[in-house]
């Protein structure tokens, strides 16, 4: 059975690119454009892993991460942000991993494989 990944990012093109990259890796991918949609999708879709952007309009990713941890403490979350400065933020420690966005998604795909292989 395919593992399901929820990609949360406010940038439409990033969501589509990640969907294509992760689908090519054999994952079922669902998308959310903001924190509220992400929390709803977690309940509806029951993903195996979440990639979460930090800088989003409205509720930021760190706030969404705190809410995820309140109810889904075993759900792996990878923060995927263009801002490496948040890597040392105490709130980001609740994530399973932190990946700095780049045009190459190899690091993100490697971390996803590692995390999901440990869950099997």
N, C-alpha and C positions, 0 to 999 in steps of 0.2 A: 504494500500500500504506500502511495506517495506521501511524503511528509509535506505538511502545509505551512507556508511562511506568510506572515502578514508584514507587508512593507508599509511603513508609515512615513510619509514625507509630503511636505506642502508643495514641492515642485513637481508639476505634472510630468515633465520630461524625465526626471530622475526616477519617478515611480514606474514609468513605462520601460525605461532602460533596465532597471533592476528586475522588473517582471520578466523581460526577455532573457536576461542573463541567467536568472534563477530557474526559469522554465526550461532553458537549455540544459541545465544541470539535473533536471528530472524532478523538480519540486512543483507542487501545486501552489500558486501564488495568488494571494488576495491583496487588495490595495485599500489604503485609507489616506485621506488628504489632511487630516487633522486629528487632534487628541480625542475629541468626542466620537468621531467616526471609528477611531482605533479601539476605544473601549467597547463600543457597540459590536464591532467586528470580532473582538475577542470572545464575547459571549455567543454570538451567532455562528461563527466559523470554527471555533475551537482550534486555533493554529498550534503547531508544534513549536514555533519560534517566531519572535517579532524582531524586525529591524526598525529602529526608532530614531528619527531625526530629533535634534534638540530645538533648533531655532524654527519655530512655526508660529504663525499668527494665532492670537488667542492663547490657549493653554500651551506652554512649552513642553518639550519632551521629558524634561526632568520631573515636572509635575505629573505628567501622564505615567511615567515610570513608577512614581510613588503610589499612584492609584492601582496600577497593575499589581504591584507587590502586596497591596492590602488584601487582594482576593485571589490572585494567581501567583503565589510565591514560588511555585515550581516551574512556571513558564519561562523558558530562556528568552532573554532580551539582549540584543546587541545594539548599542548606540552607534549610529552611523551618522557622523556629523562632519561638516567641513571645518569645524572649529576645534582644534586640538587643545585649546585653553581649558575646555570643560573636562578634559580627561582627569584632572586632579580635583575636580569639584566633588565634595563629599557625597552629594546626591547621586552622582554618576557611578559611585562604587556599588550601588544596588544592581547595576547591570552585570550581565555575565561577561561581557567584553565591550571594548570601545574601539571602533575602527574610524580612522579619519578618511572621509570621502576623497576619492581621486577618480581619474578617468579609468583606472584599472581596478577591477573589483576582485582581483585574485585573493587579497587578504581577507575580505569579507566572505567570499565563498569557502575559503579554507576554514575560517572560524565556524561557519555554519555547519560544514561537514563534521568538524571535531565535536561540536556541541551535540548535534543530532545523533552521531554515532555513539556517544556516551549515554544517550537516553534509551537506546535500544536494549 
